Amino acid sequence: MQTTESDRRQIALAQEYFRRVDAGRADLTDLMTEDVELYFPKFGIGRGKAAFGEFAAGVGRVFELVEHDYRTYSFFCSGTTLVVEGTTRGQMKNGKSWAAGETPGGRFCNVFQFRGDLISRVYIYLDPDYVSEDTPRFLWGREGRTW
């Protein structure tokens, strides 16, 4: 499938989004429409930049460090929708860490929608139990798994 100029702009904007998330930049919402819609597990759906700020403040209270390796991501474009599959690594404020491929946490899928050159919707699908503290819900053995 041929990548269009619009696809390249959307991918570049998503990559910039991940860079700003990792850097904890306050100007992250400059990449978004005023009425941006967000979904994150345990947060639910939020609308508007203020809701996104509330979400960011919440995760900022528990994450010490998050790193997205967006260079290895898979990007799937269709019109104004971009689906991104990728991995993260990081550390919680309590000192526990995760790294996709080494621990159960760290794999995700984001679905972005764009209006012009801004993000109008970002739905983040992942298991928010980054450091595997919810062990009663591991329904299968963890031994011998490749994460």
N, C-alpha and C positions, 0 to 999 in steps of 0.2 A: 504494500500500500504506500502511495506517495505521501510524504509529509508536506503539508502546505505551510505557507508563511504564517497563517493564523495558528496552526498547530505549534510551530516553533515559538511564537510569542507566548502562547499559553504555557508551554513547557518551561520557558525561561522565567515566566512569572511564578510558576510553582516552585522552581528551584530557588528563586529569590525568597519566596515565602519560607522555605525550609532553612535557608541561611539566616534569615531574621529570627525565626523561632530559636534556632541553636544559639544565636548571639543574645537572646533575650531582649531584642530591640523593641523599644516602645513604639516605633513607627511602623510596626507590622500592619496595623489597620489602614495605613496609607495605601496598601495594595488592594483594599476592599471597597465595595460600594457601601453607602450609608446604611442600607437595609440588609447587609450580608446575613446569610442564614448559616448556622453552625449546628452540627450534631457531634456529640462525643458521648461514649458510654458513661453512665452514671451522672452525666450533666444533663442530657436530654437535648432538646432543640432550643436554641437561642436565636434571637433576631436582632440585628443592629450591632453597631460597633461597641456600644456599651456592654451588651451581652458577651461579645467576644472578649472584651477587657475583663469582665467578671470571670470568664472561663480561664483566661491567661493568668489572672491573679491566683486562682485556685490551684492550678498546676504548678505555678511558681512557688507555692508554699511547700510542695512536696518534692520537687525536682531540684537537685543541685546542678546537674548537667544533663543535657540531651544532645546527642549527635545524630544527625541524619546523613547517611552516605548517599545523597541524591544522585551521584555519578553512576551508581550501580542500579538505579531504579528502572522499572518498566513503566513506560508511559503509553497510554492508549487514548487516542483522541477521536472524538466524533462530534463534529460541529462545535458547539460551545461547551462541551463536556470533556473533561480530562480525568482519567482514572490513573492513579499512581499506586503501584505496589512497591513496597520497600521495607527497609529494616532500620532499626535504631539501636543505639547503645547509650548507656547513661548511668547516672548515680542518683539515688534518692537523698534527701536531706539527712536520713538516718544512717547513711553510709553504705547501704546495700546497693548493689549494682546489677545491671542486666546487659546482655549483648546478644542480639539475635544470632542464632546459629550455635551459640554456646549455652544459652539459657532458654527456658520456654517463652519468656517475654521478648518483645522487640519487633515482631512482624506486624505490618499494618497495611491498610488500603485506604487511600483518600479519594473521594470523588469531589472534584472541583467543577463549578460552573462559572462562566464568565459573562459579563456584560461589558462589551467594549474591551478595554485593557485592564479591567478590574475583576477581582474575585467577587462573585455575588452569592456563592454558596460553597461551603466546604463541609463535607460529612466525613468523619474520621472513624473508621472501623478497625477496632483492635480489642485485645483483652487488656483492660486497664490494670490487671494484676501483674505489673511489670516484673516484680521480684519474687513471684510465686509464694506469696504469703497465704493464699487461699487454698491450702493443700487439701482440705476435705473434698474439694471439687475436682481434683485430679482423679478421673474415673478409670484411668489406666496407669500401669506402672511407668515410671519415668526412666528406669534403668535401660540402658542400651539405645536410648532415643537420640536421634540427631535433631537438634532444635534449630 
